[in-house]
Amino acid sequence: MTIPSPPRRSRWISVPFRIILGFVALSLLMVAIYRFVPPPVTLTMLFDANGITKDWTSLDEIDPDMARAAIAGEDGKYCSHHGFDVDAIAKAAIHNASGGRIRGGSTISQQTAKNVFLWQGGGFVRKGLEAWFTMLIEAIWGKRRIMEVYLNVAETGIGTYGVQAGAIRYFHHGADRLSKAEAGRIAAVLPLPKKRAAVAPSGFTRRYGNTIARRIEVVQRDGLDGCLR
């Protein structure tokens, strides 16, 4: 008895399903691997015409004030949210709708997901993928690993990636000996690393770096870095 072949329509339905299933499996595998293995390179690094200078450094070998500076400057609720700061996103949306300088509401987790697995820029597709990878790293990596990867892949200067490479470039010593002022300056550079410099900063970068340096003590005092200890 001859078994009839499936209708052509069902074949077309199975193709996108297989693609989605393959993407989910691949993304889970990549996140699981990077839970233990440092990401060797990112798309941002590959497309950087200025080259790549980086030096992977474990979180234990980075001065704790650097992570506190990142929390103070980028994500004050880092240890209390699950990847997304709803209040910050809402405030950014309201601010951007009113015009003026565009403000982001991304958390450190979202920035890490974007930096490691995706490309720079906007768009609904990239934002959707960013949300997916953010949920995965929050579930599989945990806060310490997310911060460790973030501090190693974030762009800290022209062609410079990670706080170790940034510390050597700007201050001529490793990230294990950063002062509060130096950590604050690197954190102030993170949003616009190609336009700001941590050495002899002026204007907004200097003021913002000093503000972050003062906030480091608040982060430590209030336990806002508790998930990293």
Backbone as a printed PyTorch tensor [residue, N CA C, xyz], in Angstrom:
tensor([[[ 0.8460, -1.1910,  0.0000],
         [ 0.0000,  0.0000,  0.0000],
         [ 0.8890,  1.2510,  0.0000]],

        [[ 0.6350,  2.1440, -0.9050],
         [ 1.4320,  3.3640, -1.0290],
         [ 0.9510,  4.4190, -0.0360]],

        [[ 1.9050,  4.9670,  0.7470],
         [ 1.5690,  6.0140,  1.7090],
         [ 1.6090,  7.3560,  1.0060]],

        [[ 0.5230,  8.0880,  1.0290],
         [ 0.5080,  9.3920,  0.3510],
         [ 1.4940, 10.3600,  0.9760]],

        [[ 2.1270, 11.1660,  0.1360],
         [ 3.0730, 12.1630,  0.6350],
         [ 2.3270, 13.2840,  1.3280]],

        [[ 2.9560, 13.9430,  2.3030],
         [ 2.2820, 15.0230,  3.0310],
         [ 1.9430, 16.1800,  2.0940]],

        [[ 0.8820, 16.8820,  2.3840],
         [ 0.5150, 18.0310,  1.5580],
         [ 1.6500, 19.0440,  1.4820]],

        [[ 1.7220, 19.7290,  0.3280],
         [ 2.7870, 20.7130,  0.1190],
         [ 2.7650, 21.8100,  1.1880]],

        [[ 1.5680, 22.1960,  1.6390],
         [ 1.4480, 23.2550,  2.6340],
         [ 2.1220, 22.8730,  3.9400]],

        [[ 1.9570, 21.6130,  4.3700],
         [ 2.5670, 21.1820,  5.6280],
         [ 4.0820, 21.1650,  5.5320]],

        [[ 4.6080, 20.9150,  4.3270],
         [ 6.0580, 20.9490,  4.1510],
         [ 6.5840, 22.3690,  4.3660]],

        [[ 5.8720, 23.3530,  3.8110],
         [ 6.2910, 24.7420,  3.9750],
         [ 6.2150, 25.1730,  5.4300]],

        [[ 5.2510, 24.6490,  6.1660],
         [ 5.1250, 24.9870,  7.5780],
         [ 6.2930, 24.4140,  8.3740]],

        [[ 6.7420, 23.2200,  7.9980],
         [ 7.8130, 22.5650,  8.7500],
         [ 9.1580, 23.2540,  8.5750]],

        [[ 9.3630, 23.9290,  7.4310],
         [10.6540, 24.5900,  7.1810],
         [10.9280, 25.6950,  8.2020]],

        [[10.0340, 26.6820,  8.3850],
         [10.3150, 27.7050,  9.4040],
         [10.3840, 27.1330, 10.8110]],

        [[ 9.6240, 26.0810, 11.0790],
         [ 9.6760, 25.4520, 12.3950],
         [11.0530, 24.8590, 12.6440]],

        [[11.6170, 24.2260, 11.6290],
         [12.9500, 23.6530, 11.7730],
         [14.0130, 24.7380, 11.9480]],

        [[13.8400, 25.8390, 11.2380],
         [14.7830, 26.9470, 11.3680],
         [14.7510, 27.5000, 12.7900]],

        [[13.5430, 27.7170, 13.3090],
         [13.4030, 28.2400, 14.6710],
         [13.9870, 27.2730, 15.6840]],

        [[13.6810, 25.9860, 15.4990],
         [14.1970, 24.9650, 16.4150],
         [15.7180, 24.9160, 16.3750]],

        [[16.2910, 25.0390, 15.1740],
         [17.7460, 25.0310, 15.0450],
         [18.3740, 26.2420, 15.7070]],

        [[17.7360, 27.4060, 15.5460],
         [18.2480, 28.6260, 16.1800],
         [18.2220, 28.5050, 17.7000]],

        [[17.1230, 27.9950, 18.2390],
         [17.0040, 27.8340, 19.6910],
         [18.0960, 26.8960, 20.2100]],

        [[18.2920, 25.7740, 19.5100],
         [19.3030, 24.7990, 19.9400],
         [20.7030, 25.3980, 19.8690]],

        [[20.9970, 26.1300, 18.7790],
         [22.3270, 26.7240, 18.6100],
         [22.5810, 27.8060, 19.6600]],

        [[21.5900, 28.6350, 19.9080],
         [21.7700, 29.7050, 20.8900],
         [21.9540, 29.1410, 22.2920]],

        [[21.2170, 28.1040, 22.6160],
         [21.3920, 27.4620, 23.9200],
         [22.7930, 26.8780, 24.0510]],

        [[23.2840, 26.2620, 22.9860],
         [24.6250, 25.6660, 23.0060],
         [25.6900, 26.7490, 23.1860]],

        [[25.5650, 27.8450, 22.4490],
         [26.5550, 28.9270, 22.5440],
         [26.5710, 29.5300, 23.9500]],

        [[25.3970, 29.7890, 24.5100],
         [25.3280, 30.3660, 25.8520],
         [25.9180, 29.4000, 26.8720]],

        [[25.6330, 28.1100, 26.7090],
         [26.1660, 27.1120, 27.6390],
         [27.6900, 27.0410, 27.5610]],

        [[28.2390, 27.1150, 26.3700],
         [29.6980, 27.0720, 26.2050],
         [30.3440, 28.3070, 26.8270]],

        [[29.7690, 29.4730, 26.5620],
         [30.3490, 30.7110, 27.0700],
         [30.1240, 30.8860, 28.5680]],

        [[29.3730, 29.9970, 29.1500],
         [29.2680, 30.0000, 30.6260],
         [30.6200, 29.6670, 31.2400]],

        [[31.4420, 28.9310, 30.4990],
         [32.7300, 28.4880, 31.0260],
         [33.9170, 28.9590, 30.1760]],

        [[33.6820, 29.1950, 28.8900],
         [34.7660, 29.5570, 27.9680],
         [34.6420, 31.0280, 27.5920]],

        [[35.7170, 31.7980, 27.6660],
         [35.6590, 33.2030, 27.2590],
         [35.2890, 33.3230, 25.7790]],

        [[34.3460, 34.2030, 25.4260],
         [34.0380, 34.4310, 24.0110],
         [35.3070, 34.8780, 23.2750]],

        [[35.7260, 34.1650, 22.2550],
         [36.9960, 34.4890, 21.5970],
         [36.9740, 35.8050, 20.8360]],

        [[35.8260, 36.1390, 20.2370],
         [35.7030, 37.3710, 19.4540],
         [34.2280, 37.6880, 19.2970]],

        [[33.9140, 38.9390, 19.0390],
         [32.5330, 39.3520, 18.8300],
         [32.4130, 40.0170, 17.4550]],

        [[31.1760, 40.1810, 16.9930],
         [30.9670, 40.8380, 15.7030],
         [31.4810, 42.2680, 15.7290]],

        [[31.3020, 42.9480, 16.8590],
         [31.7930, 44.3210, 16.9790],
         [33.3050, 44.3670, 16.7880]],

        [[34.0050, 43.4090, 17.3810],
         [35.4510, 43.3550, 17.2280],
         [35.8520, 43.0600, 15.7850]],

        [[35.1500, 42.1000, 15.1650],
         [35.4990, 41.6990, 13.8030],
         [35.3580, 42.8390, 12.8080]],

        [[34.3720, 43.7110, 13.0310],
         [34.1220, 44.8040, 12.1000],
         [34.7760, 46.1180, 12.5430]],

        [[35.6580, 46.0370, 13.5110],
         [36.3520, 47.2340, 13.9840],
         [37.5810, 47.4670, 13.1160]],

        [[37.5470, 48.5320, 12.3450],
         [38.6570, 48.8390, 11.4370],
         [39.9170, 49.2480, 12.1860]],

        [[39.7850, 49.5380, 13.4870],
         [40.9370, 49.9690, 14.2850],
         [41.6960, 48.7990, 14.9030]],

        [[41.2710, 47.5800, 14.6110],
         [41.9360, 46.4160, 15.1790],
         [41.3380, 46.0170, 16.5160]],

        [[41.9420, 45.0260, 17.1620],
         [41.4250, 44.4950, 18.4200],
         [42.5600, 44.3910, 19.4280]],

        [[42.4120, 45.0850, 20.5380],
         [43.3330, 44.9310, 21.6630],
         [42.4930, 44.4940, 22.8530]],

        [[42.7610, 43.3060, 23.3830],
         [41.9830, 42.7830, 24.5120],
         [42.8400, 41.8290, 25.3130]],

        [[42.4400, 41.6110, 26.5460],
         [43.1740, 40.7040, 27.4290],
         [42.1870, 40.1860, 28.4710]],

        [[41.6650, 38.9910, 28.2480],
         [40.6530, 38.4400, 29.1370],
         [41.1850, 38.3400, 30.5680]],

        [[40.3900, 38.8330, 31.5180],
         [40.7700, 38.8370, 32.9230],
         [39.5790, 38.3990, 33.7540]],

        [[39.7800, 37.4520, 34.6560],
         [38.6730, 36.9590, 35.4780],
         [38.1810, 38.0560, 36.4110]],

        [[36.9410, 37.9380, 36.8370],
         [36.3560, 38.9460, 37.7220],
         [37.1310, 39.0380, 39.0250]],

        [[37.6700, 37.9300, 39.4890],
         [38.4400, 37.9270, 40.7370],
         [39.7180, 38.7450, 40.6200]],

        [[40.1980, 38.9640, 39.4030],
         [41.4400, 39.7010, 39.1920],
         [41.1940, 41.1390, 38.7470]],

        [[39.9380, 41.5560, 38.7720],
         [39.5700, 42.9330, 38.4620],
         [39.1860, 43.6330, 39.7560]],

        [[39.6970, 44.8190, 39.9870],
         [39.3630, 45.5380, 41.2120],
         [37.8440, 45.6360, 41.3680]],

        [[37.3060, 45.2810, 42.5410],
         [35.8460, 45.3200, 42.7570],
         [35.2220, 46.6810, 42.4660]],

        [[35.9980, 47.7440, 42.5920],
         [35.4610, 49.0730, 42.3220],
         [35.1030, 49.2520, 40.8460]],

        [[35.6980, 48.4480, 39.9510],
         [35.3460, 48.5600, 38.5300],
         [33.9350, 48.0640, 38.2890]],

        [[33.5980, 46.9320, 38.8950],
         [32.2310, 46.4190, 38.7600],
         [31.2430, 47.3720, 39.4190]],

        [[31.6230, 47.9370, 40.5590],
         [30.7500, 48.9000, 41.2360],
         [30.5620, 50.1510, 40.3760]],

        [[31.6260, 50.5680, 39.6920],
         [31.5240, 51.7330, 38.8180],
         [30.5850, 51.4460, 37.6460]],

        [[30.6600, 50.2330, 37.1160],
         [29.7610, 49.8560, 36.0220],
         [28.3100, 49.8830, 36.4820]],

        [[28.0610, 49.3700, 37.6900],
         [26.7100, 49.3960, 38.2450],
         [26.2540, 50.8320, 38.4620]],

        [[27.1480, 51.6540, 39.0250],
         [26.8140, 53.0570, 39.3020],
         [26.5160, 53.8380, 38.0340]],

        [[27.2540, 53.5540, 36.9770],
         [27.1030, 54.3260, 35.7560],
         [26.0970, 53.7720, 34.7650]],

        [[25.9290, 52.4350, 34.7640],
         [25.1320, 51.8090, 33.7140],
         [23.8420, 51.1500, 34.1900]],

        [[23.8300, 50.6500, 35.4320],
         [22.6920, 49.7890, 35.8060],
         [22.6070, 49.6660, 37.3240]],

        [[21.9850, 50.6640, 37.9770],
         [21.9250, 50.6770, 39.4350],
         [21.1440, 49.5290, 40.0430]],

        [[20.2480, 48.9180, 39.2690],
         [19.4360, 47.8010, 39.7790],
         [19.9560, 46.4470, 39.2930]],

        [[21.2160, 46.4110, 38.8990],
         [21.7780, 45.2010, 38.2960],
         [21.5110, 43.9440, 39.1100]],

        [[21.7140, 44.0190, 40.4140],
         [21.5860, 42.8260, 41.2510],
         [20.1410, 42.4970, 41.6190]],

        [[19.2100, 43.3700, 41.3170],
         [17.8190, 43.1310, 41.7290],
         [16.8770, 42.8270, 40.5760]],

        [[17.2970, 43.0920, 39.3300],
         [16.4100, 42.7660, 38.2100],
         [16.8050, 41.4280, 37.5970]],

        [[15.9710, 40.9530, 36.6830],
         [16.2200, 39.6690, 36.0160],
         [16.5720, 39.8680, 34.5460]],

        [[17.3080, 40.9280, 34.2790],
         [17.7620, 41.1840, 32.9230],
         [17.2030, 42.4480, 32.3220]],

        [[16.0430, 42.9040, 32.8120],
         [15.3920, 44.0760, 32.2420],
         [14.9480, 45.0140, 33.3600]],

        [[15.2580, 46.2850, 33.2120],
         [14.8170, 47.3030, 34.1600],
         [13.6200, 48.0160, 33.5250]],

        [[12.4250, 47.5720, 33.8850],
         [11.2080, 48.0840, 33.2560],
         [11.0710, 49.5890, 33.4530]],

        [[11.3850, 50.0680, 34.6400],
         [11.2620, 51.5020, 34.9190],
         [12.2010, 52.3140, 34.0260]],

        [[13.4390, 51.8500, 33.8930],
         [14.4140, 52.5640, 33.0670],
         [13.9980, 52.5600, 31.5960]],

        [[13.4610, 51.4470, 31.1260],
         [13.0150, 51.3530, 29.7390],
         [11.8590, 52.3200, 29.4850]],

        [[10.9160, 52.3760, 30.4360],
         [ 9.7630, 53.2680, 30.2970],
         [10.1950, 54.7310, 30.2980]],

        [[11.1070, 55.0790, 31.2060],
         [11.5860, 56.4670, 31.2800],
         [12.3380, 56.8520, 30.0050]],

        [[13.1350, 55.9150, 29.4720],
         [13.8750, 56.1910, 28.2410],
         [12.9130, 56.3980, 27.0770]],

        [[11.8460, 55.5950, 27.0310],
         [10.8670, 55.7170, 25.9480],
         [10.1640, 57.0710, 26.0030]],

        [[ 9.7940, 57.5000, 27.2010],
         [ 9.1320, 58.8020, 27.3690],
         [10.0710, 59.9350, 26.9830]],

        [[11.3170, 59.8390, 27.4440],
         [12.3040, 60.8780, 27.1320],
         [12.5540, 60.9640, 25.6290]],

        [[12.7380, 59.8150, 24.9720],
         [13.0350, 59.7970, 23.5480],
         [11.8620, 60.2990, 22.7120]],

        [[10.6450, 60.0400, 23.1920],
         [ 9.4540, 60.4960, 22.4650],
         [ 9.3410, 62.0190, 22.4890]],

        [[ 9.9370, 62.6510, 23.4970],
         [ 9.8610, 64.1040, 23.6230],
         [10.9240, 64.8160, 22.8030]],

        [[11.8010, 64.0590, 22.1700],
         [12.8570, 64.6410, 21.3430],
         [14.1270, 64.8700, 22.1360]],

        [[15.1410, 65.3880, 21.4890],
         [16.4190, 65.6280, 22.1540],
         [17.3470, 64.4410, 22.0290]],

        [[18.3840, 64.4320, 22.8710],
         [19.3750, 63.3590, 22.8220],
         [18.7230, 62.0270, 23.1760]],

        [[18.9740, 60.9970, 22.3460],
         [18.4050, 59.6760, 22.5830],
         [19.0200, 59.0600, 23.8280]],

        [[18.1670, 58.5260, 24.6880],
         [18.6170, 57.9010, 25.9240],
         [18.2650, 56.4160, 25.8930]],

        [[19.1980, 55.5700, 26.2890],
         [18.9420, 54.1380, 26.3120],
         [18.4820, 53.6620, 27.6820]],

        [[17.8050, 52.5320, 27.7080],
         [17.3600, 51.9670, 28.9730],
         [17.8720, 50.5580, 29.1710]],

        [[18.9290, 50.2040, 28.4300],
         [19.4460, 48.8440, 28.4790],
         [20.2080, 48.5680, 29.7600]],

        [[20.0390, 47.3820, 30.2870],
         [20.7820, 46.9450, 31.4650],
         [22.1380, 46.3930, 31.0460]],

        [[22.9780, 46.1190, 32.0340],
         [24.2660, 45.4780, 31.7450],
         [24.0420, 44.1130, 31.1060]],

        [[23.0180, 43.4010, 31.5530],
         [22.7080, 42.0870, 30.9720],
         [22.3630, 42.2230, 29.4960]],

        [[21.5350, 43.2040, 29.1480],
         [21.1660, 43.4170, 27.7510],
         [22.3760, 43.8210, 26.9140]],

        [[23.2040, 44.6880, 27.4570],
         [24.3950, 45.1180, 26.7280],
         [25.3490, 43.9550, 26.5030]],

        [[25.4640, 43.0770, 27.4980],
         [26.3320, 41.9120, 27.3550],
         [25.8060, 40.9710, 26.2880]],

        [[24.4940, 40.7240, 26.2990],
         [23.8780, 39.8620, 25.2850],
         [24.1310, 40.4200, 23.8880]],

        [[23.9580, 41.7210, 23.7340],
         [24.1840, 42.3680, 22.4360],
         [25.6550, 42.2770, 22.0350]],

        [[26.5470, 42.6190, 22.9520],
         [27.9710, 42.6510, 22.6270],
         [28.5220, 41.2880, 22.2510]],

        [[28.0570, 40.2410, 22.9180],
         [28.6170, 38.9070, 22.6950],
         [28.0030, 38.2100, 21.4860]],

        [[26.6840, 38.2820, 21.3430],
         [25.9980, 37.4440, 20.3630],
         [25.4680, 38.1940, 19.1430]],

        [[25.3860, 39.5100, 19.1970],
         [24.7090, 40.2460, 18.1350],
         [25.5770, 41.3710, 17.5870]],

        [[24.9370, 42.2730, 16.8780],
         [25.6150, 43.3920, 16.2530],
         [25.1250, 44.7060, 16.8650]],

        [[25.8660, 45.7650, 16.6190],
         [25.4740, 47.0740, 17.1260],
         [24.3590, 47.6500, 16.2510]],

        [[23.6330, 48.6000, 16.7930],
         [22.5560, 49.2060, 16.0350],
         [21.2010, 48.8460, 16.6160]],

        [[20.1500, 49.3630, 16.0040],
         [18.8060, 49.1420, 16.5180],
         [17.9990, 48.2150, 15.6470]],

        [[16.6890, 48.4260, 15.6550],
         [15.8040, 47.5700, 14.8690],
         [15.0860, 46.5650, 15.7460]],

        [[13.8630, 46.2400, 15.3430],
         [13.0500, 45.3280, 16.1390],
         [13.6220, 43.9090, 16.1740]],

        [[14.1930, 43.4710, 15.0580],
         [14.7520, 42.1160, 15.0150],
         [15.8950, 41.9860, 16.0080]],

        [[16.8340, 42.9590, 15.9690],
         [17.9670, 42.8920, 16.8830],
         [17.5290, 43.0150, 18.3280]],

        [[16.5520, 43.8790, 18.5880],
         [16.0390, 44.0380, 19.9390],
         [15.3720, 42.7640, 20.4330]],

        [[14.6520, 42.0960, 19.5440],
         [14.0170, 40.8390, 19.9180],
         [15.0350, 39.7660, 20.2440]],

        [[16.0710, 39.6620, 19.4220],
         [17.1400, 38.6950, 19.6820],
         [17.8880, 39.0450, 20.9650]],

        [[18.0730, 40.3260, 21.1920],
         [18.7340, 40.7740, 22.4170],
         [17.9520, 40.3290, 23.6510]],

        [[16.6340, 40.4670, 23.6090],
         [15.7970, 40.0430, 24.7270],
         [15.9120, 38.5360, 24.9500]],

        [[15.9500, 37.7720, 23.8610],
         [16.0700, 36.3170, 23.9650],
         [17.3930, 35.9230, 24.6270]],

        [[18.4950, 36.4820, 24.1360],
         [19.8030, 36.1400, 24.6990],
         [19.9570, 36.6650, 26.1270]],

        [[19.3170, 37.7900, 26.4240],
         [19.3540, 38.3100, 27.7920],
         [18.7180, 37.3280, 28.7580]],

        [[17.5670, 36.7880, 28.3850],
         [16.9000, 35.8000, 29.2380],
         [17.7660, 34.5500, 29.4100]],

        [[18.4430, 34.1460, 28.3480],
         [19.2750, 32.9450, 28.4270],
         [20.4680, 33.1470, 29.3540]],

        [[21.1810, 34.2620, 29.2040],
         [22.3690, 34.4320, 30.0430],
         [21.9880, 34.6660, 31.5000]],

        [[20.8540, 35.3060, 31.7380],
         [20.3980, 35.4670, 33.1180],
         [20.1150, 34.1080, 33.7480]],

        [[19.5370, 33.1990, 32.9800],
         [19.1670, 31.8770, 33.4990],
         [20.3640, 30.9370, 33.6070]],

        [[21.2930, 31.0240, 32.6450],
         [22.3840, 30.0460, 32.5660],
         [23.6840, 30.5650, 33.1750]],

        [[23.9990, 31.8370, 32.9800],
         [25.2580, 32.3770, 33.4680],
         [25.1900, 32.8380, 34.9140]],

        [[24.1730, 33.5990, 35.2380],
         [24.1290, 34.2360, 36.5530],
         [24.8470, 35.5800, 36.5280]],

        [[24.6470, 36.3500, 37.5760],
         [25.1230, 37.7310, 37.6180],
         [26.6440, 37.8620, 37.5800]],

        [[27.3690, 37.0190, 38.3140],
         [28.8260, 37.1490, 38.3370],
         [29.4230, 36.9190, 36.9580]],

        [[28.9300, 35.8900, 36.2680],
         [29.4700, 35.5940, 34.9400],
         [29.0980, 36.6920, 33.9430]],

        [[27.8780, 37.2080, 34.0350],
         [27.4700, 38.2800, 33.1370],
         [28.3830, 39.4860, 33.3160]],

        [[28.6320, 39.8690, 34.5710],
         [29.5110, 41.0140, 34.8230],
         [30.9240, 40.7300, 34.3310]],

        [[31.4160, 39.5340, 34.5520],
         [32.7620, 39.1730, 34.1130],
         [32.8880, 39.3060, 32.6010]],

        [[31.9050, 38.7740, 31.8650],
         [31.9470, 38.8650, 30.4030],
         [31.8020, 40.3130, 29.9520]],

        [[30.8970, 41.0350, 30.5870],
         [30.6860, 42.4450, 30.2270],
         [31.9740, 43.2480, 30.3590]],

        [[32.6710, 43.0920, 31.4570],
         [33.8920, 43.8530, 31.7010],
         [35.0440, 43.4190, 30.8050]],

        [[34.8570, 42.3130, 30.0910],
         [35.9030, 41.8440, 29.1830],
         [35.6150, 42.1030, 27.7120]],

        [[34.3500, 42.3110, 27.3540],
         [34.0300, 42.5090, 25.9380],
         [33.5780, 43.9280, 25.6340]],

        [[33.2210, 44.7100, 26.6610],
         [32.7860, 46.0880, 26.4190],
         [33.9220, 46.9020, 25.8080]],

        [[33.5860, 47.7450, 24.8590],
         [34.5820, 48.5840, 24.2120],
         [34.9730, 49.7140, 25.1510]],

        [[36.2460, 49.8230, 25.4520],
         [36.7240, 50.8350, 26.4020],
         [37.5750, 51.9150, 25.7340]],

        [[37.6840, 51.8440, 24.4350],
         [38.4550, 52.8370, 23.6930],
         [38.5200, 52.4310, 22.2390]],

        [[39.1650, 53.2310, 21.4120],
         [39.2750, 52.9130, 19.9930],
         [40.0970, 51.6370, 19.8160]],

        [[39.4430, 50.5890, 19.3250],
         [40.1110, 49.3100, 19.1260],
         [40.4900, 48.6030, 20.4080]],

        [[39.9330, 49.0360, 21.5190],
         [40.2870, 48.4890, 22.8350],
         [39.0590, 47.8770, 23.4810]],

        [[39.1870, 46.6420, 23.9560],
         [38.0470, 45.9140, 24.5100],
         [38.3850, 45.3310, 25.8740]],

        [[37.5060, 45.5700, 26.8230],
         [37.6970, 45.0570, 28.1640],
         [38.4190, 46.0350, 29.0640]],

        [[38.1650, 45.9130, 30.3600],
         [38.7400, 46.8750, 31.3040],
         [40.2340, 46.6390, 31.5320]],

        [[40.7070, 45.4220, 31.3350],
         [42.1410, 45.1790, 31.4820],
         [42.9190, 45.9320, 30.4120]],

        [[42.4830, 45.7810, 29.1580],
         [43.1430, 46.4980, 28.0660],
         [42.9640, 48.0000, 28.2280]],

        [[41.7920, 48.4180, 28.7130],
         [41.5450, 49.8320, 28.9260],
         [42.4210, 50.4120, 30.0130]],

        [[42.5840, 49.6660, 31.1180],
         [43.4140, 50.1400, 32.2210],
         [44.8690, 50.2910, 31.7880]],

        [[45.3500, 49.3360, 31.0250],
         [46.7310, 49.4080, 30.5470],
         [46.8950, 50.5700, 29.5750]],

        [[45.9150, 50.7480, 28.6950],
         [46.0040, 51.8300, 27.7180],
         [45.9930, 53.2030, 28.3840]],

        [[45.1000, 53.3860, 29.3310],
         [44.9170, 54.7080, 29.9250],
         [45.8400, 54.9880, 31.1100]],

        [[46.0470, 53.9570, 31.9530],
         [46.7310, 54.2080, 33.2230],
         [48.0280, 53.4110, 33.3930]],

        [[48.3630, 52.5760, 32.4130],
         [49.6370, 51.8480, 32.3830],
         [49.7900, 50.8640, 33.5500]],

        [[48.6720, 50.3120, 33.9900],
         [48.7190, 49.2150, 34.9610],
         [47.4490, 48.3880, 34.7990]],

        [[47.4240, 47.2070, 35.4210],
         [46.3110, 46.3000, 35.2480],
         [45.0290, 46.7460, 35.9410]],

        [[43.9450, 46.0710, 35.5840],
         [42.6350, 46.3920, 36.1650],
         [42.5210, 45.9650, 37.6160]],

        [[43.5120, 45.2450, 38.1150],
         [43.4850, 44.8230, 39.5150],
         [43.9020, 45.9410, 40.4610]],

        [[44.4310, 47.0510, 39.9140],
         [44.9190, 48.1500, 40.7590],
         [44.2220, 49.4750, 40.4470]],

        [[43.0010, 49.3960, 39.9570],
         [42.2810, 50.6210, 39.6150],
         [41.8570, 51.3870, 40.8670]],

        [[42.0540, 52.6760, 40.8540],
         [41.5260, 53.5260, 41.9190],
         [40.0580, 53.8160, 41.6080]],

        [[39.3410, 54.3890, 42.5550],
         [37.9390, 54.7450, 42.3150],
         [37.8250, 55.7470, 41.1730]],

        [[38.7460, 56.7120, 41.1320],
         [38.7240, 57.7220, 40.0750],
         [38.9500, 57.0800, 38.7090]],

        [[39.8850, 56.1390, 38.6420],
         [40.1790, 55.4770, 37.3690],
         [39.0220, 54.5990, 36.9290]],

        [[38.4320, 53.8690, 37.8700],
         [37.2740, 53.0270, 37.5430],
         [36.1110, 53.9000, 37.0590]],

        [[35.9230, 55.0390, 37.7230],
         [34.8670, 55.9530, 37.3150],
         [35.0870, 56.4880, 35.9190]],

        [[36.3180, 56.7730, 35.5740],
         [36.6190, 57.2900, 34.2330],
         [36.3580, 56.2440, 33.1580]],

        [[36.7580, 54.9970, 33.4080],
         [36.4910, 53.9400, 32.4290],
         [34.9910, 53.7440, 32.2610]],

        [[34.2610, 53.7470, 33.3760],
         [32.8070, 53.5830, 33.3040],
         [32.1610, 54.7360, 32.5390]],

        [[32.7030, 55.9320, 32.6710],
         [32.1640, 57.0900, 31.9550],
         [32.3930, 56.9890, 30.4570]],

        [[33.4370, 56.2540, 30.0580],
         [33.7690, 56.0870, 28.6480],
         [32.8560, 55.0650, 27.9720]],

        [[32.3610, 54.0840, 28.7150],
         [31.6550, 52.9470, 28.1420],
         [30.5270, 53.2950, 27.1750]],

        [[29.6710, 54.2850, 27.4660],
         [28.5820, 54.5520, 26.5210],
         [29.0520, 55.0310, 25.1430]],

        [[30.1480, 55.7580, 25.0840],
         [30.6580, 56.2900, 23.8150],
         [32.1780, 56.1440, 23.7660]],

        [[32.6870, 54.9270, 23.6670],
         [34.1350, 54.6940, 23.7640],
         [34.9540, 55.3010, 22.6230]],

        [[34.3320, 55.5320, 21.4790],
         [35.0850, 56.1090, 20.3590],
         [35.1600, 57.6370, 20.4370]],

        [[34.3440, 58.2350, 21.3010],
         [34.3100, 59.6890, 21.3910],
         [34.8050, 60.2170, 22.7320]],

        [[35.0090, 59.3160, 23.7110],
         [35.4460, 59.7440, 25.0330],
         [36.7640, 59.0580, 25.3780]],

        [[37.5680, 59.7070, 26.1850],
         [38.8400, 59.1430, 26.6160],
         [38.9570, 59.2700, 28.1240]],

        [[39.5250, 58.2590, 28.7560],
         [39.6410, 58.2600, 30.2110],
         [40.8610, 59.0460, 30.6940]],

        [[41.7820, 59.3500, 29.7890],
         [42.9630, 60.1160, 30.1600],
         [42.6850, 61.6050, 29.9430]],

        [[42.9070, 62.3890, 31.0020],
         [42.6760, 63.8390, 30.9460],
         [41.3270, 64.1720, 30.3370]],

        [[40.2460, 63.5770, 30.8710],
         [38.9240, 63.8630, 30.3120],
         [38.5160, 65.3080, 30.6030]],

        [[37.6540, 65.8250, 29.7480],
         [37.1740, 67.1940, 29.9470],
         [35.6640, 67.2310, 29.7880]],

        [[35.0630, 68.3170, 30.2100],
         [33.6380, 68.5090, 30.0200],
         [32.8010, 67.4430, 30.6860]],

        [[31.8330, 66.9310, 29.9340],
         [30.8880, 65.9620, 30.4670],
         [31.5780, 64.6990, 30.9680]],

        [[32.5460, 64.1780, 30.2000],
         [33.2200, 62.9340, 30.5940],
         [33.9040, 63.0830, 31.9490]],

        [[34.5610, 64.2170, 32.1790],
         [35.2190, 64.4370, 33.4680],
         [34.1930, 64.5150, 34.5950]],

        [[33.1370, 65.2880, 34.3850],
         [32.1130, 65.4250, 35.4270],
         [31.4120, 64.1040, 35.7000]],

        [[31.0850, 63.3860, 34.6450],
         [30.3860, 62.1110, 34.7980],
         [31.2800, 61.0860, 35.4820]],

        [[32.5510, 61.0600, 35.1120],
         [33.4980, 60.1430, 35.7520],
         [33.6310, 60.4190, 37.2340]],

        [[33.6900, 61.6910, 37.5990],
         [33.7760, 62.0510, 39.0180],
         [32.4990, 61.6600, 39.7670]],

        [[31.3660, 61.8230, 39.1200],
         [30.0910, 61.4370, 39.7430],
         [30.0470, 59.9350, 39.9910]],

        [[30.4750, 59.1620, 38.9950],
         [30.4920, 57.7000, 39.1540],
         [31.4430, 57.2990, 40.2730]],

        [[32.6150, 57.9320, 40.3330],
         [33.5910, 57.6220, 41.3870],
         [32.9800, 57.8290, 42.7680]],

        [[32.1910, 58.8850, 42.9370],
         [31.5310, 59.1290, 44.2220],
         [30.4410, 58.0900, 44.4860]],

        [[29.7740, 57.6390, 43.4420],
         [28.6940, 56.6710, 43.6070],
         [29.1970, 55.2710, 43.9640]],

        [[30.4770, 55.0070, 43.7010],
         [31.0440, 53.6850, 44.0050],
         [30.8380, 53.3430, 45.4720]],

        [[31.0890, 54.3000, 46.3450],
         [30.9150, 54.0610, 47.7790],
         [29.4560, 53.7800, 48.1210]],

        [[28.5340, 54.4390, 47.4230],
         [27.1060, 54.1990, 47.6490],
         [26.7310, 52.7800, 47.2350]],

        [[27.2530, 52.3530, 46.0940],
         [26.9870, 50.9900, 45.6190],
         [27.4660, 49.9680, 46.6400]],

        [[28.6580, 50.1800, 47.1830],
         [29.2040, 49.2520, 48.1780],
         [28.4330, 49.3250, 49.4860]],

        [[28.1490, 50.5350, 49.9420],
         [27.4610, 50.7150, 51.2240],
         [26.0650, 50.1300, 51.2080]],

        [[25.3390, 50.3170, 50.1130],
         [23.9580, 49.8540, 50.0340],
         [23.8220, 48.4360, 49.5180]],

        [[24.9540, 47.7800, 49.2770],
         [24.9180, 46.3810, 48.8370],
         [24.3790, 46.1830, 47.4340]],

        [[24.4950, 47.2120, 46.5880],
         [23.9830, 47.1000, 45.2340],
         [24.8270, 46.1560, 44.3650]],

        [[25.9810, 45.7790, 44.9020],
         [26.8460, 44.7980, 44.2100],
         [26.8260, 43.4620, 44.9360]],

        [[25.8180, 43.2370, 45.7600],
         [25.7730, 42.0110, 46.5720],
         [25.7960, 40.7220, 45.7840]],

        [[25.2340, 40.7450, 44.5590],
         [25.2050, 39.5110, 43.7430],
         [26.5760, 39.1470, 43.1970]],

        [[27.5570, 40.0110, 43.3570],
         [28.9000, 39.7560, 42.8460],
         [29.8520, 39.2670, 43.9210]],

        [[29.4180, 39.3010, 45.1690],
         [30.3360, 38.9530, 46.2650],
         [30.3090, 37.4570, 46.5380]]])
